[in-house]
């Protein structure tokens, strides 16, 4: 069972362009389909549609499609702790 804080973090990770679904699976045990279902359940329908359109066009969300030069899960502008862009 996921806590409210875990759900919030999963949603943040799902919105981040550089965080692949594999990272969410490694941390929370949710596969891509599980993340999509969680997002659909937790987001307003318009926001869910925006997220789905955004994810569909991102190669960085799928590790197998990523360029080999992308070797981190977060943006270089993010702090080492927390999830805010400095």
DRENDO-1510 file (C-alpha; in Angstrom, 1 decimal, always signed):
<recs>
REC; n; res; u; v; w
REC; 1; UNK; +0.0; +0.0; +0.0 .
REC; 2; UNK; +1.4; +3.4; -1.0 .
REC; 3; UNK; +1.3; +6.3; +1.4 .
REC; 4; UNK; +0.1; +9.7; +0.3 .
REC; 5; UNK; +3.8; +10.9; +0.3 .
REC; 6; UNK; +4.8; +8.0; -2.0 .
REC; 7; UNK; +1.9; +8.8; -4.4 .
REC; 8; UNK; +3.0; +12.5; -4.5 .
REC; 9; UNK; +6.6; +11.4; -5.2 .
REC; 10; UNK; +5.5; +9.0; -8.0 .
REC; 11; UNK; +3.5; +11.8; -9.6 .
REC; 12; UNK; +6.5; +14.1; -9.4 .
REC; 13; UNK; +8.7; +11.5; -10.9 .
REC; 14; UNK; +6.2; +10.7; -13.7 .
REC; 15; UNK; +6.1; +14.4; -14.7 .
REC; 16; UNK; +9.9; +14.7; -14.8 .
REC; 17; UNK; +11.1; +14.3; -18.3 .
REC; 18; UNK; +14.4; +12.6; -17.4 .
REC; 19; UNK; +13.0; +10.1; -14.9 .
REC; 20; UNK; +12.4; +6.8; -16.7 .
REC; 21; UNK; +9.6; +4.4; -15.7 .
REC; 22; UNK; +12.4; +2.0; -14.7 .
REC; 23; UNK; +13.5; +4.4; -11.9 .
REC; 24; UNK; +9.9; +4.5; -10.6 .
REC; 25; UNK; +9.8; +0.7; -10.7 .
REC; 26; UNK; +13.2; +0.4; -8.9 .
REC; 27; UNK; +12.0; +2.7; -6.1 .
REC; 28; UNK; +8.3; +1.8; -5.8 .
REC; 29; UNK; +7.8; -1.4; -7.6 .
REC; 30; UNK; +5.3; +0.1; -10.1 .
REC; 31; UNK; +5.5; -0.9; -13.7 .
REC; 32; UNK; +4.7; +1.6; -16.5 .
REC; 33; UNK; +1.1; +0.4; -16.7 .
REC; 34; UNK; +0.7; +0.8; -13.0 .
REC; 35; UNK; +2.1; +4.3; -13.1 .
REC; 36; UNK; -0.4; +5.2; -15.9 .
REC; 37; UNK; -3.3; +3.8; -13.9 .
REC; 38; UNK; -2.2; +5.7; -10.8 .
REC; 39; UNK; -1.8; +9.0; -12.8 .
REC; 40; UNK; -5.3; +8.5; -14.3 .
REC; 41; UNK; -6.8; +7.9; -10.9 .
REC; 42; UNK; -5.0; +10.8; -9.1 .
REC; 43; UNK; -5.0; +13.5; -11.7 .
REC; 44; UNK; -7.8; +15.7; -13.1 .
REC; 45; UNK; -8.8; +14.3; -16.5 .
REC; 46; UNK; -7.4; +17.3; -18.4 .
REC; 47; UNK; -4.1; +17.0; -16.6 .
REC; 48; UNK; -4.0; +13.3; -17.2 .
REC; 49; UNK; -4.4; +13.8; -21.0 .
REC; 50; UNK; -1.7; +16.4; -21.0 .
REC; 51; UNK; +0.6; +14.1; -19.1 .
REC; 52; UNK; -0.1; +11.2; -21.5 .
REC; 53; UNK; +0.6; +13.4; -24.5 .
REC; 54; UNK; +3.8; +14.5; -22.9 .
REC; 55; UNK; +5.0; +11.0; -22.0 .
REC; 56; UNK; +4.2; +9.6; -25.4 .
REC; 57; UNK; +6.7; +12.0; -27.1 .
REC; 58; UNK; +9.5; +11.5; -24.6 .
REC; 59; UNK; +12.3; +9.0; -25.3 .
REC; 60; UNK; +13.8; +9.7; -21.9 .
REC; 61; UNK; +10.8; +8.2; -20.1 .
REC; 62; UNK; +11.7; +4.8; -21.6 .
REC; 63; UNK; +15.2; +3.5; -20.8 .
REC; 64; UNK; +15.3; +1.3; -24.0 .
REC; 65; UNK; +14.7; +4.4; -26.2 .
REC; 66; UNK; +17.1; +6.7; -24.3 .
REC; 67; UNK; +20.2; +8.0; -25.9 .
REC; 68; UNK; +23.3; +6.5; -24.2 .
REC; 69; UNK; +24.5; +10.0; -23.3 .
REC; 70; UNK; +21.6; +10.3; -20.8 .
REC; 71; UNK; +22.9; +8.5; -17.7 .
REC; 72; UNK; +21.0; +10.1; -14.8 .
REC; 73; UNK; +17.5; +10.2; -13.5 .
REC; 74; UNK; +17.2; +13.9; -12.8 .
REC; 75; UNK; +17.9; +17.2; -14.4 .
REC; 76; UNK; +21.3; +18.6; -13.8 .
REC; 77; UNK; +19.7; +21.8; -12.3 .
REC; 78; UNK; +18.0; +19.9; -9.5 .
REC; 79; UNK; +19.5; +19.7; -6.0 .
REC; 80; UNK; +20.9; +16.5; -4.7 .
REC; 81; UNK; +18.2; +16.4; -2.1 .
REC; 82; UNK; +14.5; +17.2; -2.6 .
REC; 83; UNK; +12.9; +17.7; -5.9 .
REC; 84; UNK; +13.1; +21.4; -6.6 .
REC; 85; UNK; +15.0; +23.1; -9.4 .
REC; 86; UNK; +17.5; +25.6; -8.1 .
</recs>
